[in-house]
Amino acid sequence: MRLALLSAAALLLSACTPSLKPETEATEKVRVFTNATIYTGLTDAAGVPQTVTGVLVGEDGRIMATIPPMSADWGEDEVEIIDLGGAFMYPGFTDAHAHLLGIGERELTLNLEGTASVAELVTRVEAELDGKPKGSVLVGRGWIETGWPEGRMPMASDLDPVTGTRKVILGRSDGHALVANTAALKAAGITNATPDPDGGRIERDASGKATGILIDNAMALVEPLIAKPDDAAISLALETGAKVYASRGWTGMHNMSVDRQHAPLLKRLDEEGKLPQRIYNAFNVGGLLLAQHREYETARITNRAVKLYMDGALGSRGAQLIAPYTDRPDISGLSLMDDARLAELMAEAKAANVQLAIHAIGDLANRRILDAVEAGGYGPELRWRIEHTQVVHPDDLARIAALGLIASMQPSHAIGDLKFAPARLGIDRLRGAYAWATLLDLGTVVAGGSDAPVEFGSPTIEFYAAVARKDVQGASGEGWHPEEAVSRTRALALFTTGPAYAAFQEADLGTIEQGKFADFTVFDRDLMTVPEADILKAQPLMTVIAGDIVWQR
């Protein structure tokens, strides 16, 4: 890939409209991204994706024009040519649901992704403890028991032989469950007689003994054992996460479950040039969004939303279901917010012009949101979002569009969860699960994301999952509903125009057209035409924000 001034600029732009030439004598430095197949994110009347051969970007970081049919008679001193070497450029990919702090922490702490069994987990913990101070608490995250030969979650009894009196706390990949060893349980004061907290569950074996698995709000019982990071550590994790995301081709993310103390830290990172991302923050509720948080906004940071939680996750059986779990008929999931509190927060949010981003995975949790929006008479102008919209009763699918709610969904959840979802839900309930195509057909705005670090956080994996609805080995199974896969044009919209609308930014982002910010993602192959499996082989080559190259291979 070459970045150079080329004297051929005049020839490249020879057919340009005269109105695009700067009207004053002052030279405006124009950047031209060219020598690529450039998908604008727009389609013609027949639904065919529109492509252009070049994009002109002004000093303000906005798109001046596309080629064809635009050009101008600038001299070479006024034009900088970005030669993309025959690559493929798209509107900037935005992850509509991710956790920036967690992405950074995954890079900086014990990452248990890819652990293949309880036995391997124990081995990794034993190796990690070697040489660590005996008084410290080992914290890790990323295990998921799906496909493990033991067919179960890890327990304290698995960890205890190699950990002894040293405290160990390991989070499940979904962030809604963890396993703690006996030393940690004792230090937290958790006994077999400890009652389940509201919105949480202490898993117990047949004899009533606590197994070490804590679900949702029960995880808070061991949180005091974990040293809280200071501002420097938090800033490092935020910076690390943003750099990782830029290197994968993401130009922006909707940053979920943000602690309020992060607002000034993010602003400082941006001011120091250490935040190569657009960030749309959804803060944890604690009262609604304070006016002062808008003061921490920058050209790249927006603080407009608040994140609420209705239930837990499907894998850890915390998702709230209308009927009990098929593989655990004694439970139906967890409610993390009652209806009265939800109604109260909705009224406050409307009055304060705050966007709500509400986590709901189970069909009952989703239905309760729909009922509350309906009862309150809240309109589509609020652009409230259901985060995940994962398992929806078929009767409720049309209600989401009718109420003007945005479905913020993560395609990779389907290709992972569908390995265990039939056991959790039974085949019949999968008809309304991960139903991207149906929701789009009904007129719902769907914003695509990854939920990283729950998932890896790759735009190509998410794009592939949306169009293939198969796992990364190309396999599917009973209940995967292949009719819910979407076209590549729709998949591109999930990560471009969908997130832009979901963040009130459709006038500035989402497509490559005049007047919008020059946010681009460049890959080495054409996601719109290569065989499905080859989508996963695509490599990011360049990430551009407002015309600035923030990362390139």
Number of C-alpha atoms within 10 A of each C-alpha: 13 9 12 10 16 15 14 12 21 17 11 18 22 14 15 20 14 13 9 15 14 15 10 7 6 7 14 17 17 23 22 25 24 24 18 19 20 27 22 20 21 19 13 8 7 6 9 10 15 13 20 18 16 27 25 28 27 20 14 14 20 22 25 23 24 24 20 14 13 18 26 21 20 21 13 16 14 14 24 20 23 20 19 22 14 14 20 22 32 23 28 28 31 33 31 30 28 24 24 28 25 18 25 23 21 21 14 14 13 17 19 21 18 11 17 17 21 22 15 14 19 19 13 15 20 14 12 13 17 9 7 12 10 13 9 14 18 22 18 23 25 22 26 24 20 17 12 15 11 13 11 13 19 26 19 21 13 17 25 18 12 15 20 12 16 19 24 26 24 24 22 25 23 22 20 24 26 27 27 28 26 26 20 22 24 14 13 16 11 17 13 15 9 10 12 14 15 13 19 25 21 24 18 14 10 6 7 10 13 21 22 26 26 26 27 26 19 22 22 14 16 19 12 10 18 14 10 10 10 8 12 10 13 19 20 18 23 25 25 21 26 25 19 19 26 24 21 22 27 31 29 27 25 26 25 26 22 20 14 17 12 19 21 14 19 22 20 16 16 20 12 9 11 19 23 27 24 24 26 23 29 28 26 19 18 12 10 18 24 14 11 10 17 14 13 17 20 16 11 16 21 21 25 21 28 24 24 24 20 25 28 29 23 23 20 23 25 26 28 27 26 14 14 16 21 16 14 13 10 9 15 19 27 24 23 21 15 11 14 10 10 19 16 10 17 21 14 15 20 15 9 13 13 21 24 25 27 24 25 30 27 31 23 23 28 29 21 16 22 19 14 16 20 14 10 12 10 18 15 13 10 17 21 27 28 27 27 27 29 29 27 26 19 16 9 15 21 15 18 25 20 15 18 20 25 26 26 28 26 32 28 29 20 21 24 17 17 24 18 15 22 19 13 22 21 14 14 10 18 23 16 22 26 30 25 29 20 18 22 16 11 14 14 22 26 31 30 33 32 27 27 22 24 23 21 15 24 20 26 21 21 28 28 27 27 28 21 25 26 23 19 16 7 12 10 17 12 11 17 23 17 16 12 21 23 23 14 19 17 21 26 25 23 31 27 27 28 27 31 24 19 25 22 15 14 16 13 19 27 31 24 29 21 16 16 21 26 29 29 29 24 27 20 18 20 19 24 17 10 11 10 18 14 14 23 18 13 18 16 24 21 25 29 25 24 23 24 16 14 20 20 15 9
